[in-house]
Amino acid sequence: MRVIEILGEKQVWAKAGQKVVRKYKCASGRRAGRVVASPAQCFAPIDVKKKLRMKKLKAQLGKKLSRKANRTKRVNPASKRVRSMNKGN
């Protein structure tokens, strides 16, 4: 727990399926600002193949993906819980 505080990774609430779990928000590294399951992931190398595949998918489904994500965040009970639990952070 102390090591995490020194590195600056902050613990936040996030969704894992329909469950609400503790995760970490990267303060530094290649994934700065991203929520990840373990602090070690902040400094892990980027998988270029996955990155390009995601970029292609977003190009195909851009608006559709964002609309679906926004609807989920608005409607899903777990998403609502996460939002309210992270309010103080």
BADREN-985964 format. One record per atom (N, C-alpha, C): residue number from 1; atom name; x, z, y. Coordinates in steps of 0.1 Angstrom, whole numbers, plus 5000, padded with zeros to 4 digits. Example, Ala and Ser with C-alpha at 12.3 -4.5 7.8 and 13.67 -1.06 7.14 Angstrom:
BEGIN
<node 1, "N", <5132, 5078, 4943>>
<node 1, "CA", <5123, 5078, 4955>>
<node 1, "C", <5132, 5078, 4967>>
<node 2, "N", <5128, 5071, 4978>>
<node 2, "CA", <5137, 5071, 4989>>
<node 2, "C", <5129, 5079, 5000>>
***
This chain:
BEGIN
<node 1, "N", <5008, 5000, 4988>>
<node 1, "CA", <5000, 5000, 5000>>
<node 1, "C", <5009, 5000, 5013>>
<node 2, "N", <5019, 5008, 5013>>
<node 2, "CA", <5028, 5009, 5024>>
<node 2, "C", <5035, 4995, 5027>>
<node 3, "N", <5039, 4988, 5017>>
<node 3, "CA", <5046, 4976, 5018>>
<node 3, "C", <5037, 4965, 5025>>
<node 4, "N", <5025, 4965, 5022>>
<node 4, "CA", <5015, 4956, 5027>>
<node 4, "C", <5014, 4958, 5042>>
<node 5, "N", <5014, 4971, 5047>>
<node 5, "CA", <5012, 4974, 5061>>
<node 5, "C", <5025, 4970, 5068>>
<node 6, "N", <5037, 4971, 5062>>
<node 6, "CA", <5049, 4967, 5069>>
<node 6, "C", <5049, 4952, 5071>>
<node 7, "N", <5045, 4945, 5061>>
<node 7, "CA", <5045, 4930, 5062>>
<node 7, "C", <5035, 4925, 5072>>
<node 8, "N", <5024, 4933, 5074>>
<node 8, "CA", <5014, 4929, 5083>>
<node 8, "C", <5002, 4923, 5077>>
<node 9, "N", <5002, 4922, 5064>>
<node 9, "CA", <4990, 4916, 5057>>
<node 9, "C", <4979, 4927, 5058>>
<node 10, "N", <4968, 4922, 5063>>
<node 10, "CA", <4957, 4932, 5065>>
<node 10, "C", <4946, 4930, 5054>>
<node 11, "N", <4941, 4942, 5049>>
<node 11, "CA", <4931, 4941, 5039>>
<node 11, "C", <4917, 4938, 5045>>
<node 12, "N", <4910, 4929, 5039>>
<node 12, "CA", <4897, 4925, 5043>>
<node 12, "C", <4887, 4924, 5031>>
<node 13, "N", <4875, 4923, 5034>>
<node 13, "CA", <4865, 4921, 5024>>
<node 13, "C", <4862, 4906, 5022>>
<node 14, "N", <4861, 4901, 5010>>
<node 14, "CA", <4858, 4887, 5008>>
<node 14, "C", <4850, 4886, 4995>>
<node 15, "N", <4845, 4873, 4993>>
<node 15, "CA", <4836, 4871, 4981>>
<node 15, "C", <4845, 4865, 4970>>
<node 16, "N", <4841, 4869, 4958>>
<node 16, "CA", <4847, 4864, 4946>>
<node 16, "C", <4835, 4861, 4937>>
<node 17, "N", <4829, 4849, 4938>>
<node 17, "CA", <4816, 4846, 4931>>
<node 17, "C", <4806, 4853, 4939>>
<node 18, "N", <4798, 4861, 4932>>
<node 18, "CA", <4787, 4869, 4939>>
<node 18, "C", <4791, 4883, 4942>>
<node 19, "N", <4804, 4887, 4939>>
<node 19, "CA", <4809, 4900, 4941>>
<node 19, "C", <4816, 4901, 4954>>
<node 20, "N", <4817, 4913, 4960>>
<node 20, "CA", <4824, 4915, 4972>>
<node 20, "C", <4837, 4923, 4968>>
<node 21, "N", <4848, 4918, 4971>>
<node 21, "CA", <4861, 4924, 4967>>
<node 21, "C", <4871, 4925, 4979>>
<node 22, "N", <4881, 4933, 4977>>
<node 22, "CA", <4892, 4935, 4987>>
<node 22, "C", <4902, 4923, 4985>>
<node 23, "N", <4905, 4917, 4996>>
<node 23, "CA", <4916, 4907, 4996>>
<node 23, "C", <4925, 4909, 5008>>
<node 24, "N", <4934, 4900, 5011>>
<node 24, "CA", <4944, 4902, 5021>>
<node 24, "C", <4944, 4890, 5031>>
<node 25, "N", <4945, 4893, 5044>>
<node 25, "CA", <4946, 4882, 5054>>
<node 25, "C", <4961, 4881, 5058>>
<node 26, "N", <4967, 4869, 5055>>
<node 26, "CA", <4981, 4867, 5058>>
<node 26, "C", <4984, 4867, 5073>>
<node 27, "N", <4994, 4875, 5076>>
<node 27, "CA", <4998, 4876, 5090>>
<node 27, "C", <5010, 4866, 5093>>
<node 28, "N", <5017, 4863, 5082>>
<node 28, "CA", <5028, 4854, 5084>>
<node 28, "C", <5030, 4845, 5071>>
<node 29, "N", <5040, 4837, 5071>>
<node 29, "CA", <5042, 4828, 5060>>
<node 29, "C", <5034, 4815, 5062>>
<node 30, "N", <5034, 4806, 5052>>
<node 30, "CA", <5028, 4793, 5053>>
<node 30, "C", <5013, 4794, 5054>>
<node 31, "N", <5007, 4805, 5049>>
<node 31, "CA", <4993, 4807, 5048>>
<node 31, "C", <4988, 4817, 5059>>
<node 32, "N", <4995, 4817, 5070>>
<node 32, "CA", <4991, 4827, 5081>>
<node 32, "C", <4976, 4825, 5085>>
<node 33, "N", <4969, 4836, 5085>>
<node 33, "CA", <4955, 4835, 5089>>
<node 33, "C", <4945, 4833, 5077>>
<node 34, "N", <4951, 4829, 5066>>
<node 34, "CA", <4942, 4827, 5054>>
<node 34, "C", <4940, 4839, 5046>>
<node 35, "N", <4928, 4840, 5040>>
<node 35, "CA", <4925, 4852, 5031>>
<node 35, "C", <4929, 4848, 5017>>
<node 36, "N", <4938, 4857, 5011>>
<node 36, "CA", <4943, 4854, 4997>>
<node 36, "C", <4941, 4867, 4989>>
<node 37, "N", <4942, 4865, 4975>>
<node 37, "CA", <4940, 4876, 4966>>
<node 37, "C", <4951, 4886, 4966>>
<node 38, "N", <4964, 4881, 4968>>
<node 38, "CA", <4975, 4890, 4968>>
<node 38, "C", <4985, 4886, 4979>>
<node 39, "N", <4991, 4896, 4985>>
<node 39, "CA", <5000, 4894, 4996>>
<node 39, "C", <5012, 4884, 4992>>
<node 40, "N", <5015, 4883, 4980>>
<node 40, "CA", <5026, 4874, 4975>>
<node 40, "C", <5023, 4860, 4978>>
<node 41, "N", <5010, 4857, 4978>>
<node 41, "CA", <5005, 4843, 4980>>
<node 41, "C", <5008, 4838, 4994>>
<node 42, "N", <5010, 4846, 5003>>
<node 42, "CA", <5012, 4842, 5017>>
<node 42, "C", <5026, 4834, 5018>>
<node 43, "N", <5035, 4837, 5009>>
<node 43, "CA", <5048, 4831, 5010>>
<node 43, "C", <5051, 4822, 4998>>
<node 44, "N", <5041, 4819, 4990>>
<node 44, "CA", <5042, 4810, 4978>>
<node 44, "C", <5043, 4796, 4983>>
<node 45, "N", <5050, 4787, 4976>>
<node 45, "CA", <5051, 4773, 4980>>
<node 45, "C", <5038, 4766, 4979>>
<node 46, "N", <5036, 4757, 4988>>
<node 46, "CA", <5023, 4749, 4989>>
<node 46, "C", <5023, 4739, 4978>>
<node 47, "N", <5012, 4737, 4971>>
<node 47, "CA", <5010, 4727, 4960>>
<node 47, "C", <5005, 4714, 4968>>
<node 48, "N", <5015, 4705, 4970>>
<node 48, "CA", <5012, 4693, 4978>>
<node 48, "C", <5001, 4684, 4971>>
<node 49, "N", <5000, 4683, 4958>>
<node 49, "CA", <4990, 4675, 4951>>
<node 49, "C", <4976, 4681, 4954>>
<node 50, "N", <4975, 4694, 4953>>
<node 50, "CA", <4962, 4700, 4956>>
<node 50, "C", <4958, 4698, 4971>>
<node 51, "N", <4968, 4699, 4979>>
<node 51, "CA", <4965, 4698, 4994>>
<node 51, "C", <4960, 4684, 4997>>
<node 52, "N", <4966, 4674, 4991>>
<node 52, "CA", <4962, 4660, 4993>>
<node 52, "C", <4948, 4657, 4988>>
<node 53, "N", <4946, 4663, 4976>>
<node 53, "CA", <4933, 4661, 4969>>
<node 53, "C", <4922, 4667, 4978>>
<node 54, "N", <4924, 4679, 4984>>
<node 54, "CA", <4914, 4685, 4992>>
<node 54, "C", <4912, 4677, 5005>>
<node 55, "N", <4923, 4672, 5010>>
<node 55, "CA", <4922, 4664, 5022>>
<node 55, "C", <4913, 4651, 5020>>
<node 56, "N", <4915, 4645, 5008>>
<node 56, "CA", <4907, 4633, 5005>>
<node 56, "C", <4892, 4637, 5003>>
<node 57, "N", <4890, 4649, 4997>>
<node 57, "CA", <4876, 4653, 4994>>
<node 57, "C", <4869, 4656, 5008>>
<node 58, "N", <4876, 4663, 5017>>
<node 58, "CA", <4871, 4666, 5030>>
<node 58, "C", <4868, 4653, 5038>>
<node 59, "N", <4876, 4643, 5036>>
<node 59, "CA", <4873, 4630, 5043>>
<node 59, "C", <4861, 4623, 5037>>
<node 60, "N", <4858, 4625, 5024>>
<node 60, "CA", <4846, 4619, 5018>>
<node 60, "C", <4833, 4627, 5022>>
<node 61, "N", <4834, 4641, 5021>>
<node 61, "CA", <4823, 4649, 5022>>
<node 61, "C", <4822, 4658, 5034>>
<node 62, "N", <4831, 4656, 5044>>
<node 62, "CA", <4833, 4665, 5055>>
<node 62, "C", <4821, 4672, 5060>>
<node 63, "N", <4811, 4665, 5066>>
<node 63, "CA", <4800, 4672, 5072>>
<node 63, "C", <4791, 4679, 5062>>
<node 64, "N", <4790, 4673, 5050>>
<node 64, "CA", <4782, 4678, 5040>>
<node 64, "C", <4787, 4692, 5035>>
<node 65, "N", <4801, 4692, 5033>>
<node 65, "CA", <4807, 4705, 5029>>
<node 65, "C", <4805, 4716, 5040>>
<node 66, "N", <4807, 4712, 5052>>
<node 66, "CA", <4806, 4723, 5063>>
<node 66, "C", <4792, 4728, 5064>>
<node 67, "N", <4782, 4719, 5063>>
<node 67, "CA", <4768, 4723, 5064>>
<node 67, "C", <4765, 4732, 5052>>
<node 68, "N", <4769, 4729, 5040>>
<node 68, "CA", <4767, 4737, 5028>>
<node 68, "C", <4773, 4751, 5030>>
<node 69, "N", <4786, 4751, 5035>>
<node 69, "CA", <4793, 4764, 5037>>
<node 69, "C", <4785, 4773, 5047>>
<node 70, "N", <4781, 4766, 5058>>
<node 70, "CA", <4774, 4774, 5068>>
<node 70, "C", <4761, 4780, 5063>>
<node 71, "N", <4754, 4772, 5055>>
<node 71, "CA", <4741, 4776, 5049>>
<node 71, "C", <4744, 4788, 5040>>
<node 72, "N", <4754, 4787, 5032>>
<node 72, "CA", <4757, 4798, 5023>>
<node 72, "C", <4760, 4811, 5030>>
<node 73, "N", <4769, 4810, 5041>>
<node 73, "CA", <4772, 4822, 5049>>
<node 73, "C", <4760, 4828, 5056>>
<node 74, "N", <4750, 4820, 5059>>
<node 74, "CA", <4738, 4825, 5065>>
<node 74, "C", <4728, 4831, 5056>>
<node 75, "N", <4727, 4825, 5043>>
<node 75, "CA", <4716, 4828, 5034>>
<node 75, "C", <4721, 4838, 5023>>
<node 76, "N", <4733, 4836, 5017>>
<node 76, "CA", <4737, 4843, 5005>>
<node 76, "C", <4739, 4858, 5009>>
<node 77, "N", <4733, 4867, 5001>>
<node 77, "CA", <4734, 4881, 5003>>
<node 77, "C", <4748, 4887, 5003>>
<node 78, "N", <4756, 4881, 4994>>
<node 78, "CA", <4771, 4886, 4993>>
<node 78, "C", <4778, 4882, 5006>>
<node 79, "N", <4775, 4870, 5011>>
<node 79, "CA", <4782, 4865, 5023>>
<node 79, "C", <4778, 4874, 5035>>
<node 80, "N", <4765, 4877, 5036>>
<node 80, "CA", <4760, 4886, 5047>>
<node 80, "C", <4767, 4900, 5046>>
<node 81, "N", <4769, 4905, 5034>>
<node 81, "CA", <4775, 4918, 5032>>
<node 81, "C", <4790, 4917, 5037>>
<node 82, "N", <4797, 4907, 5033>>
<node 82, "CA", <4811, 4905, 5037>>
<node 82, "C", <4812, 4904, 5052>>
<node 83, "N", <4803, 4897, 5058>>
<node 83, "CA", <4804, 4896, 5073>>
<node 83, "C", <4802, 4909, 5080>>
<node 84, "N", <4792, 4917, 5075>>
<node 84, "CA", <4790, 4930, 5081>>
<node 84, "C", <4801, 4940, 5078>>
<node 85, "N", <4807, 4939, 5066>>
<node 85, "CA", <4817, 4949, 5063>>
<node 85, "C", <4830, 4946, 5070>>
<node 86, "N", <4832, 4933, 5074>>
<node 86, "CA", <4844, 4929, 5082>>
<node 86, "C", <4843, 4931, 5097>>
<node 87, "N", <4831, 4935, 5101>>
<node 87, "CA", <4829, 4935, 5116>>
<node 87, "C", <4839, 4944, 5123>>
<node 88, "N", <4842, 4956, 5117>>
<node 88, "CA", <4851, 4965, 5124>>
<node 88, "C", <4866, 4961, 5124>>
<node 89, "N", <4870, 4951, 5115>>
<node 89, "CA", <4884, 4947, 5114>>
<node 89, "C", <4888, 4938, 5125>>
***
